[in-house]
Amino acid sequence: MKNILKKNNPFQHTLKREVSFCGIGLHSGNPVSMTIKPAPADSGIRFMRADLGQAAMIPALMNRVVDTKLATTIAEDDAAVSTTEHLLAALFALGIDNALIELDAPEVPIMDGSAGPFVHVLKKVDRKRQKTYRKMLKITKEIVFQDGGKRISVAPYDGLKITCEIDFDHELIKHQTYSIELTPKKFLNEIASARTFGFMDEVEKLRENGLALGGSLENAIVVDNQLGVMNDGGLRFADEFVRHKVLDLIGDLALLGCPLIGHITASKSGHGQHLALMQEIAAHPECWEFVTLENSENGGAFERVVTTTKAAGNMIIPFLIPPSPATLSSSRGSFFAESSV
Ligand SMILES: [Zn+2]
């Protein structure tokens, strides 16, 4: 088994070499070139808009989220990147902690609407172990966010487990649930290739508003109320819809900026609720602690060691949410709050 498919490793990782992708933006329909480069330990995942005059760096962190309506968009100053979730899910699930993603457009290429193309290439490139330990966020008490009929929670669990439930008033989808104990291999086999989906009448409305211009049967499942799934070849999994929800959730969670140890249960959630859960986590440091894993003396197995935890008090929040430049905090505050409901 390749190194990249192994379960939790105590060390931070980056890529062995840089890798490029070409595609189109889902909303603009314009071509996008993207290069993912290795990055130093503790630098996290960062995007860079190479097309903007001065190199504009956007850390992939929850407090950079400016929109969650159709996809997750993050921004720093005037530089924004949207549809981050499928790529971030691939990096997160494969255990890549540090990478610099250079783009020449405001959207991550949509590829086939899933994380499959990213995962297959990243797996081949493989990851490189770095010398610094990972700090993992371990949930010690349940945290719940409820938003009408939408609910998302995270509870203590030995590992990372994700359970998603969707309910659509459409015969093809209806009620679907999926639960996965996340490992790189399971992500690859069960989640990565599940595609995004939309309903024909919604797609038409989006187009009228200048959105989803790059959307096609090549990069989304399109469901027609009468005709059913419009794509040749139909679905990749009978429950591809809920699997894609799991994918989106993983990609949004990556914006915590560190691996998570806990069980997330999401019911009818979307990007907005995923962000809200992360905000709840940040607001409740008494419900979690940071841990690292270290090699045990008898070899092979790992032993969990608590490092800077609750004792660090208010140091925890700055780690999770590095301060935005002062100029942004006031103007972005309202937008940030709005998109979380
Ligand atoms: Zn998605």
Residues whose N, C-alpha, C, O or C-beta is under 5 A from the ligand:
A	BS01	ZN	T196 H244 D248
